[in-house]
Amino acid sequence: MKKENTHIEGQSYPMEWLDLIITVTLNPDSTSVDTITDAQATCICTQLDSEASRLKSLLKNKVFSLTKPGKIRLLIRHYHHTLIVLLDHAIANGQHPAFKTTLLQPVQEKAIDTLDNLLSFIETRFAAYLGLEERVPATYLSVVQSELSEQLDKVRQKLQPSLGEKYVLDMVWKVLETFTDPEVERPAPITFADVLYHRELLRSLEQLEEGDRISTRYTLLEETLIGMNFNHRGFISSFTQKTADRVNMQQDLKERITLLALYQKELKQLIAEPDRCYQTGHPGLQTTLDNWFSQELFFLEKKLHLNIVPIGADNETADERKNTYKLLCTLSEDQLGILLKAADDLKVIISRSLSNVFNQIVPYLSTPYKEELSPNSMRSHTYAMEERDKQVVIETLEKMIEKIKEY
């Protein structure tokens, strides 16, 4: 195993055959390519498939044999860079008149498809080890755009939207069409992360199966876009408008709150890829939608508690009136517990004990999901904190910091 690791950087060149085919056999500057026979062309095409399978298997085995992330990153980037160089060379070969013939053109196309397939494999399987924010070379981008444009036409014909999905699906098609159009002026260079995202988005649409649906209130397309972190402004606007329309159909305020809470609950059950995002540098889709749900619930809860209580109201109504003096917090019970514990540990709040902090503050708090909070229960949950709850608290504090800076 050690010996294999020391040869990763290449005393033996794993892509030697592929390199020779691209830079010598199919290179008009090195070989009389017009002398290639039909049998030789067929043999090259067959061997290209075998070579792609071999290189994928070899790369997976090499990555598996390494234990240090730095060495894996170096290996992946070396393969990736070499394949892009060979792709550039293959595209340059194709400009020669000899490759316009019916015999050599399929060989040229097969070589480019093989290189593109290997690059796609690396970018999908080993994305974490690539410099995804680097600019994509123009020749490779041209191949990717052509490939995705062809796939887009096929998927569009296959996927028929339901009545309520047409607007959203048209929006997604527009995003993919813009990406695959080489004539579109772009505000920023296309990166490998952009390529990977649009490939995965198109693949997810192609693989839509109604049986994979998880929630009862969202369509399969909405679930897919949430999972893909499709934080497109138009989709956010469309999604929230559609949800608001459905909730507002409920006449009773409590029914609206219940329905909105159910929508938010099902949103939290959908799993989004953490490193996947349509617009980098913008808040994640799930975070944006979750914040919107919390704000709307806060507003409705506030309206619910503003009812005027007449003299002689029964006990239940009086209790509701008493609850209007509680502070409604959009954080969950567990998240509030983390915040209070941190304040006690840092002596932002000074008290004789953590229990006293919870006993003094918690009775005056409520959440959109729970009117009566238990100090003891909240305190006990701080002994086993969920990572997601810690992350939400951190993000909330960061937003507060940014807001304070604006004062």
HELIX and SHEET records of a PDB file:
HELIX    1   1 LYS A    2  THR A    6  1                                   5    
HELIX    2   2 GLU A   16  LEU A   20  1                                   5    
HELIX    3   3 ILE A   21  THR A   25  3                                   5    
HELIX    4   4 VAL A   33  THR A   35  5                                   3    
HELIX    5   5 ASP A   38  SER A   65  1                                  28    
HELIX    6   6 PRO A   69  ASN A   93  1                                  25    
HELIX    7   7 PRO A   97  LYS A  100  5                                   4    
HELIX    8   8 GLN A  105  ARG A  125  1                                  21    
HELIX    9   9 ALA A  127  TYR A  129  5                                   3    
HELIX   10  10 ALA A  138  LYS A  158  1                                  21    
HELIX   11  11 LEU A  163  GLU A  165  5                                   3    
HELIX   12  12 LYS A  166  THR A  180  1                                  15    
HELIX   13  13 PHE A  192  GLU A  206  1                                  15    
HELIX   14  14 GLU A  210  ASP A  212  5                                   3    
HELIX   15  15 LEU A  220  GLY A  227  1                                   8    
HELIX   16  16 ARG A  233  ASN A  248  1                                  16    
HELIX   17  17 LEU A  253  GLN A  269  1                                  17    
HELIX   18  18 LEU A  285  LEU A  304  1                                  20    
HELIX   19  19 ASN A  315  LYS A  322  1                                   8    
HELIX   20  20 ASN A  323  TYR A  325  5                                   3    
HELIX   21  21 GLU A  333  ASP A  345  1                                  13    
HELIX   22  22 LEU A  354  ILE A  361  1                                   8    
HELIX   23  23 VAL A  362  TYR A  364  5                                   3    
HELIX   24  24 PRO A  375  HIS A  381  1                                   7    
HELIX   25  25 GLU A  387  GLU A  406  1                                  20    
SHEET    1   A 2 LEU A 327  LEU A 328  0                                        
SHEET    2   A 2 LEU A 365  SER A 366  1                                        
END                                                                             
